[in-house]
Amino acid sequence: MVDRSKIIDGSRIKKGDVILGLPSNGLHTNGYSLARKVLFEKMKFKPTSKVAGVAKTIGGELLRVHRNYQPLLASIPHGLVKGLAHITGGGLIDNLPRILPKTCDAVIDTRRWVVPKIFQLIQQGGKVPAGEMYQVFNMGIGMTIITAAKDADKVIRLTHAKRIGIIGEGEGKVRLSF
């Protein structure tokens, strides 16, 4: 339960606001059908297979427990967060528009963070186009925070988020640059 005055619904988002990304710790709840098809059917990995650059076995990566962002988000003072998007099924492309005003786009620079090796492995092994990867998987960003440009550095200090984009004029969509 939350007081109506403290609801974060995206209604205060405007052009010039900053998009911050909190890292995921794996696939979370996204794309398991595609991941299994690529990793087990196409690439012939076993759940016990180890791959250079991937911390756990392939099975271990797929079974990682979803990161809980609530304690970290609760550390941000009231009023600094204009919008939040949990990057689950639909990736950045489908989740961010849910909080955007119809006159704004989320302009994301995918070069602002290192995509975890498990996603790189799936993309390369399945020859999956980049746009599809960002629509199916979180690609290493599990939660986004929209904040005013003047507050971005403070929120970054509190959360260790990465600056991944900006809010621009638009139609309520996500624009990715690679």
N, C-alpha and C positions, 0 to 999 in steps of 0.2 A: 504494500500500500504506500502511496506517495501523496503528499499534499499537492493539490491542483497547481499551486504556484511554483512547484518545483519540478513539474513534468518537463522532460526534455523531448520535444516533439519536432524539432527542426524548423519551427515557424520563425525563428530569429535569424536563420541562415541567410546570408546575402553575399553578393559579389565581393571578392577580396578576402573573404574568410579563408582560413588555412585548414587543410586536411592533414591530420596526423594519423599514423598507423602504429598499432601495437602488434608485436610479433605473435604469430601463431606458434604452436609447438608441434604441428603436424597437420594431417588432413582434417582434423576435427570431425565434422559431420558431412563432408563434401566428397562426392565423386568416387565412392568406393566401387561401383560397378565398373567404371572406366579404369580405375587403378588396378583392380584385380585382372581385368581383361589384358591390359598391357603387361603388367608385371608377371603374372602367372601363365597366361596363354601365349602371348607374343614373345616375351623375353625368357620364359621358361624358368623363372626363379621359383624357389621353394620358400615357404614361410621362414625357414631357418637360414636362408641365404644372407650372406654379408656382402655389402657393396662399399667400396672406398668412398669416403665422404659422407656416408650415412651412419648415424650414431648407433642405431639398433639394427637387428635383423629386419628383413623386409616385413615379416609378420609382426615384429615389435613396433615398427613404424605405423603399420595399419591399425594397431591396437592401442596407440597412445591415448591416454585420457585427455579429453578436451580441456583446454585451459579455462579457468574461471577468472574473468576480468573484473568482477564486481568489487573485490577488495581494493584493487588499484584505482578503479573509477571513483570509488567512494572517497579517495584521498584528495580529489580535485574539489576546491572550494565551489560552492553554489554560484551559479551565474557565469562561470567560465566556459562551460560546455553548451554549445548551441545545438549540437546534434550528435547522435551515436548510431553507428551501423555495425551490427555483428555480422561478420562475413562468413556466412554458412552456405547452404546450397544456393547456387546462382552467382557465387563469387562476388567480386567488386562490382561487376557490371549490373547485376540484378539487385543487389542489396542497398547500395548507396542511393539510387533514385527514390527509394521509399521515403527518404527524409528530405529530399531536395524540393525547394519551391519550383514551380513550373517554369520560372524564368531564369533558373540557374543550372549550370552543368558542373559536375565534379571533374576537374582536369587533373589526371593522375600521371605522374612521371614514374614509370615502373623501374627506372634505373636508380631510384632513390633507396632501394634496399636490395639485399642479396636474396634471391629466390632459393629456398632450401633445396638441397640436392635431391630429395625424394620427388619433388615436383619436376626438376630438370630431367630426372631419370624417366619419369612417366611421359613427359613431352617428347624427349628424344626417342625413347623406345617405341612409342606409339605413333610417332610422326604427327602429333597433335598440334594444330595451328595455335599460335600464341593467344589469339582472341578467344578461342574455345577454352584454353587452359584457365584464363582469367574469368570465364563465366562458370566453369565447373568447380574450380578449386579456389582456396583463399590465397594461394601462392606466397604464403609467408606472412600475410597480414590478416590477423584474426578479428580485429576490431578497429574501426576508424572513429576518430574524434574530430568534430568540426568546432573550431574556436575562432574568435576574432584574431586578426593578425597581431594586434597589440598584446594578446594574452598567450600567444603560441609558445614563446620561450619559457614562460612559467609552467605551462602544462607539460612541456617537454621535460623540464627539470623534475617535475613531480612524478612523471610516468615513464620516462626514458623512451617515449614514443619517437618515431621518425617523422620528419616533415615529408609527406609523399605527394602533396598536391595543393591545389587552390580551387576556390569556388569562382567560376567565371560566368559570364552571360550565357544563356542557353535555353534549353527546353526540358530540363529535368532529367538529363542523361549523364552517362559517364563517358568521358573521352580519355583513352589511354595513349600515352606516347611510350615507345619502346626504344 
